[in-house]
Amino acid sequence: MQTAFTDAQLRVPEIADARKILTDCVHYGFCTSVCPTYVLLRDELDAPRGRIDLIRDMLEAGGAPTPRTVGYIDRCLSCNSCMSTCAAKVDYMHLADIARAYIEDNYHRPIFDRLFRWLLARTVPDVRRFRRAIRLARLARPLAGLLPGRLKTLLTLAPGALPPTSDAVMPGVYPADGTATRRVLLLTGCVQQALAPRLNHATLRLLTRHGCDVVVPAGVTCCGAFTLHMGKEAQAKASARATIDVWTQQLDAAEASGAPIDAVVVNASGCGTTVKDYGRIFAHETETAEQAARIANLALDVTELLANVGLRPPDDVVPLEIAYHDACSLQHAQKITQPPRDLLREAGFTVRDVPEGHFCCGSAGAYNMLQPKIARDLGQRKAAHIDSTGAAALAAGNLGCLTQLALYTGLPTLHTVELLDWATGGPLPDGLKGMDLPAPVSRQAAASPAPASEGVW
């Protein structure tokens, strides 16, 4: 693609980065067939190829973008499915980040939109504020029918009950069961600590059971992923810097003690994508760049680490059929698809792939709150495919996906770590309580191939 940036524009690092990405695009168009918004809306400008043209025009023109351009870019999920199919390997993920940050700095949104986005950015990444907001949402549910679409959606997404504050995983060192072979930092997150601390507890049990000393540092909450996805780059970087500073202190102290940190483990794939990207996010900031890259190079999704460690399942397993949903941030951004499936199978579960698995479920960070209609259509579409598998439960590696899909499928929705924890000696996940589960069988019997079926070929 040809660009027409001025020399003055190219002295801005973000514009120079955008130009490098834009010139890689040759408009093959393979991306359109896998873009959820294009498939739903059939508008070329709601496809990656069209949005790339809009972003180029917006950045070249400078100044305030038009409402039309902002609308098309806002409707992008940043699912990055286009990147998985692009023959030219266009880095659309980072181009979209640049475009969103530019819009945030140069576009004056309508007052309600601006206030709504400010409210989300101030509330969701803060555990205490988020918990208060959920309590208010529960009280306001009887008035849902009187509220405009976005506020009504917030009430729908709010859970019926919150776990007690005391359930949150507390900072500290959680020693391995037996001899430790690794020492890791664990990101417990912000939304996950408020909505589903059980996922962090399951991760702790799973990691310590598999020979990991787990360090949960004090002072780490939000990694910056949520606000980065909204284009609020300054807020996202402030959160990320605070996290990087704490983790760097932990890394230095661990090295000084002779027990270095082997990995920074993340069990929410949306967060993991951002943490792994810290090196690029801070590449132009001399003071932070080295520390950020150091953290990014250590970051692993929990299933990546477990795949390296090797699962230690018990002799008897429960052959439950599980539909596995690929979170976009895991399959398209981090390119992790096989480890979760392999681990679930090693744990004794039968794994069913979900048809149209490359498609987003509509969660996408703040997307289901900012674009509720498209998010609902995608959630219903995904849920129909999940239900078609005939599985007894759904597994995924991201809380956002699980929260979104729980609205549209009747299946229990479980994080991968909950199932792996249970299969290796942990408690029965809450989502499976009350179900008529298959009887445990020996691992050898579960691994035996099924007899050949008889009948017509």
Secondary structure, 3 states (H helix, E strand, C coil): CCCCCCHHHHCCHHHHHHHHHHCCCCCCCHHHHHCHHHHHHCCHHHCHHHHHHHHHHHHHHCCCCCHHHHHHHHCCCCCCHHHHHCCCCCCHHHHHHHHHHHHHHHCCCCHHHHHHHHHHHHHCCCHHHHHHHHHHHHHHHHHHHHCCHHHHHHHHHCCCCCCCHHHCCCCEEECCCCCCCEEEEEECCCHHHHHCHHHHHHHHHHHHHCCEEEEECCCCCCCCHHHHHCCCHHHHHHHHHHHHHHHHHHHHHHHHHCCCCCEEEECCHHHHHHHHCHHHHCCCCHHHHHHHHHHHHHEEEHHHHHHHHCCCCCCEECCCEEEECCCHHHHHHCCCCHHHHHHHHHCCCEEEECCCCCCCCCCCCCHHHHCHHHHHHHHHHHHHHHHHCCCCEEEECCHHHHHHHCCCCCCCEEEHHHHHHHHCCCCCCHHHCCCCCCCCEEHHHHHCCCCCCCCCC
